[in-house]
Amino acid sequence: MTTPTPDWHARARSLAINGHAFIDGRYVAAASGATFDCVSPIDGRLLAQVASTDAADADLAVAAARRAFESGTWSRQPPRERKRVLLRFAQLIEQHAEELALLETLDMGKPIGDSLAVDIPATVRCITWYAEAVDKLYDEIAPTGPDALAMITREPVGVVGAIVPWNFPLIMAAWKIGPALAVGNSFILKPSEKSPLTAIRIAALASRRAFPTACSTCCPGSATPWARRSRCTWTWTASASPARRAPASACSSTRASRT
């Protein structure tokens, strides 16, 4: 017996899209009340009014993520437990594959077949890979003379923020989320204004059904307030021009790396 082909147009019409930011374990509007239009490139339809977070929201998100980190509910979990939770997160993404694929298609304009066959499986594999790596990372003993002992330990840095671009938003988010959470950090995701929907959804899935509250946050909107005001370790994937500009405003208050 063949499986009927889903009516994706009908599913798109009934899809509940949440455009709020996700901070401290809950959906919230931007502190200013500002929003921006999320428009589908397929036909120009308005998908959602998305929270346009600014410096006030950035400070709230970092403060909540810092509290979560310092509480130890995630950062002090043993490797086997972090591995279990990350694998659970990968399973959640797989269980919500059709919903996430549809969001990605509506937001990006790519064929639903590509979203289902490429984006979702790649995201699941990425999170699974880092889950399996958690209990296989070792510290080191550095070579020294007989009268000294030098040890190299790998520890979480605290709050990790990630800025991802509009293309392949779910996969690129996974590239950042996987390693950051695997080693015990709290995580803040700042998606592109052009493709924020799957980022908001997986932050909620992670926080509500996998990780402790405030370990996973999503703040859509401009990247400017993050670089200039918020204290955390940043990683981003961007074109050359914004990547060159970001450290100038970020280096006084953040540690940053780019890919």
PyMOL commands that set and color helices and strands:
alter all, ss='L'
color gray80, all
select helices_A, chain A and resi 8-14+55-71+79-95+97-108+112-136+169-182+197-209+224-229+240-250
alter helices_A, ss='H'
color red, helices_A
select strands_A, chain A and resi 21-23+26-28+35-39+46-51+140-142+150-152+159-163+186-190+216-218+233-236+255-258
alter strands_A, ss='S'
color yellow, strands_A
deselect
rebuild
show_as cartoon
